[in-house]
Amino acid sequence: MKIEILGDGCAKCKALRERTSKAVQELGIEATVESVMDPSRLADYHAMSLPGMIVDGKMHEGVSGLSVEKIKELLRALIS
């Protein structure tokens, strides 16, 4: 699984990446979590708001304030 956190390096973006990494670790799934901050790559995704999350190529917006538990629920749903 490839998870990309879209953002500009703000505190919310960094926090989402940290919570996402923790969720991946707690679930024990094989996934990479990386930040995407390059403006040209962000433009390619047409994100309506930041931070955003791309999981295996699919956009998930409105994820900024998700807790580790909510991120785990999202990832579980995508795995099954």
Buried (B, 14 or more C-beta within 10 A) or exposed (E): BEBBBBBEEEEBBBBBBEBBBBBBEEBEBEBEBEBBBEEEEBEEBEBEEBBBBBBEEEBBBEBBEBEBEEBBEBBEEBEE
